[in-house]
Amino acid sequence: MSCRSAVRKGRRVVRALMGTRLPVSAALLALLAISVGAVAAEVEKPPPSPVVQGGEGARFAEPGMIAPDFTVSDVEGHPFRLSEEISRKPVLLLFWSVFCEPCRAEMAHMQKVQDRYTGRDLTVVAVAVDGEPLRKIIGGFARQEGYTFKVLVDELDAMGTWKVADAYGVAVTPNLLLLGKGGTVLLRKGGKVRGAELEKAVSSLVNK
């Protein structure tokens, strides 16, 4: 089962779970059971670059390009706009899913970066690609794991397109990007990222 297939199946099951008012822990156990076999790509090769339509033609969220702007809400319902944050400091951005087992390791790496660089020139953000119906489940999971960085929830636009994941061409999770101040994509990795590799990339940017 692909990660995207697991997410689609999970959405249907979670709608039923939310109707039964199960505790977050019980719902998460059900989600984890569904996610068995939903394995993210382990290769170092990045996923296909996304096409972003603009006045100058097709552009891509790959190293050297400017990351597409977006506005979505976090798990608490507070809006987050990338362009406002990226104008002040670099951003470490991760696409993940509650159905993706390798994503949990990447989220742990993100928390370590958050702990180390709190109060410094870096914003850590994770975008859940599971959608609005799972907002409460995602928020409960984030609180349970003690994440202190921004956890956002991707949304469908009027055309039925994912506002963030589709703009960035996210084909697998986890999918990580490091954006420099101003929005230039400095690093993009699909699949697992070693903690040491992430730390090296972040420290070289923040310590400039």
C-alpha positions as CSV (number, residue, x, y, z in Angstrom):
1,M,0.0,0.0,0.0
2,S,1.4,3.4,-1.0
3,C,1.6,6.2,1.5
4,R,-1.0,8.1,-0.5
5,S,-3.3,5.1,-0.5
6,A,-3.0,4.7,3.3
7,V,-3.8,8.4,3.7
8,R,-7.0,8.1,1.6
9,K,-8.1,5.0,3.5
10,G,-7.3,6.6,6.8
11,R,-9.4,9.6,6.0
12,R,-12.5,7.5,5.6
13,V,-11.9,5.6,8.8
14,V,-11.1,8.6,10.9
15,R,-14.3,10.3,9.9
16,A,-16.1,7.3,11.5
17,L,-13.8,7.4,14.5
18,M,-14.4,11.1,15.1
19,G,-18.1,10.4,15.2
20,T,-17.7,7.9,18.0
21,R,-15.8,10.4,20.2
22,L,-13.0,8.0,20.9
23,P,-10.1,9.4,22.9
24,V,-7.2,10.6,20.8
25,S,-5.0,7.7,22.0
26,A,-7.5,5.2,20.8
27,A,-8.0,6.9,17.5
28,L,-4.2,7.1,17.0
29,L,-3.9,3.4,17.6
30,A,-6.5,2.8,14.8
31,L,-4.6,5.2,12.5
32,L,-1.3,3.4,13.1
33,A,-3.0,0.1,12.4
34,I,-4.2,1.4,9.1
35,S,-0.7,2.8,8.2
36,V,1.0,-0.6,8.3
37,G,2.7,-0.9,4.9
38,A,2.5,2.8,4.2
39,V,6.3,3.3,3.8
40,A,7.8,6.5,2.6
41,A,10.6,6.4,-0.1
42,E,14.0,5.6,1.5
43,V,16.0,6.8,-1.5
44,E,18.1,10.0,-1.5
45,K,16.8,11.0,-4.9
46,P,14.3,13.9,-4.5
47,P,10.7,13.6,-5.7
48,P,9.6,15.1,-9.0
49,S,9.8,18.9,-8.8
50,P,6.4,20.7,-8.6
51,V,5.3,23.1,-11.3
52,V,4.1,26.4,-9.9
53,Q,2.2,28.6,-12.4
54,G,3.2,32.2,-12.6
55,G,3.7,35.2,-14.8
56,E,7.1,34.0,-15.9
57,G,5.9,30.5,-16.8
58,A,6.6,27.2,-15.0
59,R,8.8,27.3,-11.9
60,F,9.9,24.6,-9.5
61,A,10.4,24.3,-5.8
62,E,13.9,22.9,-6.1
63,P,17.3,24.2,-4.9
64,G,17.9,27.6,-6.3
65,M,14.3,28.5,-6.9
66,I,11.9,30.6,-4.8
67,A,9.5,28.5,-2.7
68,P,5.8,29.0,-3.5
69,D,4.0,31.1,-0.9
70,F,1.0,29.7,0.9
71,T,-1.4,30.4,3.7
72,V,-3.0,27.6,5.8
73,S,-3.9,27.2,9.5
74,D,-2.1,25.4,12.2
75,V,-3.8,22.7,14.4
76,E,-5.2,25.4,16.7
77,G,-6.8,27.2,13.7
78,H,-4.3,30.1,13.6
79,P,-3.3,31.2,10.1
80,F,0.3,30.9,8.9
81,R,1.6,32.6,5.8
82,L,5.0,31.5,4.6
83,S,6.0,34.8,2.9
84,E,5.6,36.7,6.2
85,E,7.8,34.3,8.1
86,I,10.4,33.8,5.3
87,S,10.9,37.6,5.1
88,R,12.3,37.5,8.6
89,K,14.2,34.3,8.9
90,P,15.0,30.9,7.2
91,V,12.4,28.1,7.4
92,L,12.8,24.4,7.9
93,L,9.7,22.9,6.2
94,L,8.6,19.2,6.5
95,F,5.6,17.5,4.7
96,W,4.4,14.6,6.7
97,S,1.4,12.4,7.5
98,V,0.0,10.7,10.6
99,F,-0.2,7.5,8.6
100,C,3.5,7.6,7.6
101,E,5.7,5.7,10.1
102,P,9.1,7.1,8.8
103,C,7.6,10.6,9.3
104,R,7.6,10.1,13.1
105,A,11.4,9.8,13.0
106,E,11.7,13.0,10.9
107,M,9.3,14.8,13.3
108,A,11.6,13.8,16.1
109,H,14.6,15.3,14.2
110,M,12.5,18.5,13.7
111,Q,11.9,18.7,17.4
112,K,15.6,18.4,18.1
113,V,16.3,21.3,15.7
114,Q,13.5,23.3,17.3
115,D,15.0,22.7,20.8
116,R,18.5,23.6,19.7
117,Y,17.6,26.8,17.8
118,T,14.7,28.2,19.8
119,G,15.1,31.9,19.9
120,R,17.5,32.0,17.0
121,D,16.9,32.9,13.3
122,L,15.0,29.8,12.2
123,T,11.4,28.8,12.0
124,V,10.5,25.1,12.1
125,V,7.2,24.1,10.4
126,A,5.6,20.8,9.6
127,V,2.6,20.5,7.1
128,A,0.3,17.5,7.6
129,V,-0.9,16.4,4.2
130,D,-3.9,14.5,5.8
131,G,-6.4,17.4,5.4
132,E,-9.0,19.3,7.4
133,P,-11.1,16.4,8.5
134,L,-8.2,15.1,10.5
135,R,-7.3,18.4,12.2
136,K,-8.2,17.2,15.7
137,I,-6.4,13.9,15.3
138,I,-3.3,15.7,14.0
139,G,-3.4,18.2,16.9
140,G,-3.9,15.5,19.4
141,F,-0.9,13.6,18.0
142,A,1.3,16.7,18.1
143,R,0.4,17.4,21.7
144,Q,0.9,13.8,22.7
145,E,4.4,13.9,21.1
146,G,5.3,17.3,22.6
147,Y,6.0,19.1,19.4
148,T,6.7,22.8,20.1
149,F,7.2,23.8,16.4
150,K,4.4,24.9,14.1
151,V,2.2,22.0,12.9
152,L,0.0,23.1,9.9
153,V,-2.8,21.2,8.2
154,D,-3.0,21.3,4.4
155,E,-6.4,22.2,2.8
156,L,-8.2,21.8,-0.5
157,D,-8.8,24.9,-2.5
158,A,-11.9,25.7,-4.6
159,M,-10.5,23.6,-7.5
160,G,-10.0,20.5,-5.3
161,T,-6.2,21.0,-5.2
162,W,-4.1,20.8,-2.1
163,K,-3.0,24.3,-1.3
164,V,0.5,23.4,-0.2
165,A,1.4,19.8,-1.1
166,D,0.3,20.0,-4.7
167,A,2.1,23.4,-5.2
168,Y,5.3,21.8,-3.9
169,G,4.8,18.5,-5.9
170,V,4.9,16.3,-2.8
171,A,4.7,12.7,-4.0
172,V,6.1,11.0,-0.9
173,T,6.3,11.7,2.8
174,P,8.4,12.7,4.6
175,N,9.6,15.5,2.3
176,L,11.8,18.1,3.7
177,L,12.9,21.6,2.5
178,L,15.3,24.1,3.9
179,L,14.4,27.7,2.8
180,G,16.8,30.6,3.1
181,K,15.6,34.0,4.3
182,G,13.7,35.4,1.3
183,G,12.4,32.0,0.2
184,T,15.2,30.5,-1.8
185,V,15.1,26.6,-1.6
186,L,18.5,25.6,-0.3
187,L,17.8,21.9,0.3
188,R,15.1,19.4,-0.7
189,K,15.0,15.7,0.4
190,G,12.3,13.1,-0.2
191,G,12.3,10.1,2.2
192,K,14.5,9.7,5.2
193,V,17.0,12.4,6.1
194,R,19.8,11.5,8.5
195,G,19.8,13.6,11.7
196,A,23.4,14.5,11.2
197,E,22.8,15.7,7.7
198,L,19.9,17.9,8.8
199,E,21.9,19.4,11.6
200,K,24.8,20.2,9.3
201,A,22.6,21.9,6.8
202,V,20.7,23.9,9.4
203,S,23.8,24.9,11.4
204,S,25.6,26.1,8.3
205,L,22.7,28.4,7.5
206,V,21.9,29.7,11.0
207,N,25.5,30.3,11.9
208,K,26.3,32.4,8.9
